[in-house]
Every structure is written in structure tokens, then in C-alpha cells.
Amino acid sequence: QVQLVESGGGLVQAEGSLRLSCAASGFSFSSYAMGWFRQAPGKEREFVAAITSSGGTTYYADSVKGRFTVSRDNAKSTMYLQMNRLKPEDTAVYHCARRSPGYYDGVTIRDAGAYGYWGQGIQVTVSS
């Protein structure tokens, strides 16, 4: 069955860095676009970043653009999120997700409803 497992979260000071990993199994990883989402306490889940199946195109929320980098290694069935210059407002549970097959563009790839499988999430806490 499809499994997505996040790792690499933790506590970091503001301006620090973390790298999240999302290990995928149970499906042909290289065939699917993937995304990262986050949810802070009391807030709605929000889009963070996404990457096409080949890794050739990436998308970012305005709030993380220039600080976060999404990448993937299809040979290892793993997606990454390198987070630099972290801010306290980046504190959240981060989830990786597999987008469902079908057309998407730079707008619709941000739609959480179009992702059919989700990891359990991992906590990222940024202290000021």
C-alpha cells in the first residue's frame, strides 16, 4: 500500500536550517507530482511547495519562496524540503503528499484536495 513517511523535523532557532525528507513506498514514485503542506495550531492547512514527477518544475508559496527548496531523488523514492532562514511563523506540522493523477498547473497544484495520499506529518518548531 501507499506509504509516505516524513523525517528530519525538530526544534531550531530562528535563521537556522532543517531538511525534511519524505520516503515513499508502495507506488511508482517517479510517476507522481508530490507536495509539501503545513498546518499550524489553530490555522488552516496551507500549501508550501510542490514538484513535478521528473523534478523539472517546482512551485512555492510566496511565504517560503527564496528560503525553501523542494527536490526529489526518484532513484531513492524520496522527496526533500530544504528549509533555510527559518522564522517562528514557519512552526507547524509538515506533511508530504502524493498528488492524484491528472492535469494540473501552477494554480491547481496548490490544491490540497487534489492530493490523495498523505504522510502522518512531522513537527517543525522555530524558536525566536
Helices and strands as residue ranges (DSSP letters): E 3-7, E 10-13, E 18-25, G 29-31, E 34-39, E 46-51, E 58-60, E 68-73, E 78-83, G 88-90, E 92-99, G 108-110, G 112-114, E 115-118, E 122-127
